[in-house]
Amino acid sequence: MLATIVRSSLAAPRIVTALSLLVALLGTGALLGARLDVFPDFAPPHVLVQVEAPGLDATQVESLVTRPLEDVLGGAENVEAVRSTSSQGLAAIQVVFGRGSDPYLQRQVISERLGGGSALLPPGIGPPQLSPLSSSMEYLLHFGFTSDRLSPLELHDLVRWTLKPQILAVPGVAQAQIFGGESRERQLWVDPVKLNAAGVTLEELSEAARRATLISGGGYLETAVQRLVLRAQAPAESLSALGQAVVATPAGVPVRIGDIAQVRDGAAPRFGDAMIGGHPGILVETSTQYGANTLEVTRGLEHRLEILATQLAPRGVRYHPALLRPASFIE
């Protein structure tokens, strides 16, 4: 049979040449459009669900959050295994599906299950959140920022509110997680002597702070020529405005938050830190969207970061590129 093929090829050299060129062109096109990643997608389809449980230890998280959600998710369609990790203040549940499952369909199934499972959680527990759909390798690029001019709080604000939206705008980037620095929060430093003298409890103070920062709509008022939007209560956007919020009015005299506590902008308690070159800084871990080309996304993200780095340099922020770059294993 091989001899027949050889004789036929020699008899029609032009046809063989044309077919060879066609196969070469098709192969080149397939190679250029191939989705390149560090490893083949060996892992079965899975979904990661995370739930924040502030104030609970690992045992409480296990009994009050993890187990109820495991019972709900375990009965979902085509589920092969449910694995979980319970730690202080956080429950992480991984739902593994059978091979060949549609990743978008499986996320829809889990979302429907979580809609009913949220009602089983105790008050004060954050809503269950699905991790972004990413590739099996997950990691795309790790990079960092340090500054000898900005405080850890200011550097974190810069990365969180200015840089992160631009990083996520790069096509193919699924997630950007920030580690290190200090997260800003509004704090009330209560004076116990003044609190006792005013006859106010901590619960009343907490409720007053909640009301002062609550955003509520007031509907609208229509006139003959226009519609006026009403706001029932303006939120306390500044420290001074929050300090003027009324806690109680014993004997007709208003007691304000600023009378019994100092209102400050401070740093939330840290859970971990980041050191870059022996200096405290911000570490950013990015992941690749499912089906994206790791090489293309990495190069696009690096180009965006190079532009941002030139804008940050005058502010005393140093960019540390490619602390971890899986695309280098492909190149």
VENVENCOR-V850433 format. One line per field, one symbol per residue. psi: psi as a letter, one per 40 degrees, with the letter a starting at -180 (. if undefined). burial: # if it has 16 or more other C-alpha atoms within 10 Angstrom, else .. Layout:
BEGIN
psi=???
burial=???
END
This chain:
BEGIN
psi=dddddddddddgddddddddddddddddddddeihhidiigdiihihhhhhhgheiadddddddddddddddddeihfhdihiihhihehhhhhhhiiieihddddddddddddddddeeiiiehiihhhiihiidddhdhhiihihediidddddddddeddddddeehhehdihhhiiahhhihihhhhddddddefiidddddddddddehhiieaihhadeihhhihdhhigeidddddehhdighfehhhidedeihhihahihigiihhhfeihahhhhiiiiheihddddddddddddddddddddeefhhhhifdhgddddd.
burial=...................................###......#########..#.#.###.####.##.###.#..#..#.#.############........##..##.##..##..#...#.##.#.################....######.##...#..#..#.#####.#######...#.#....#..#.#....#..##.###.....................##....########......#######.##.........##....###########.####.##.###..#...#..#....######...##....
END
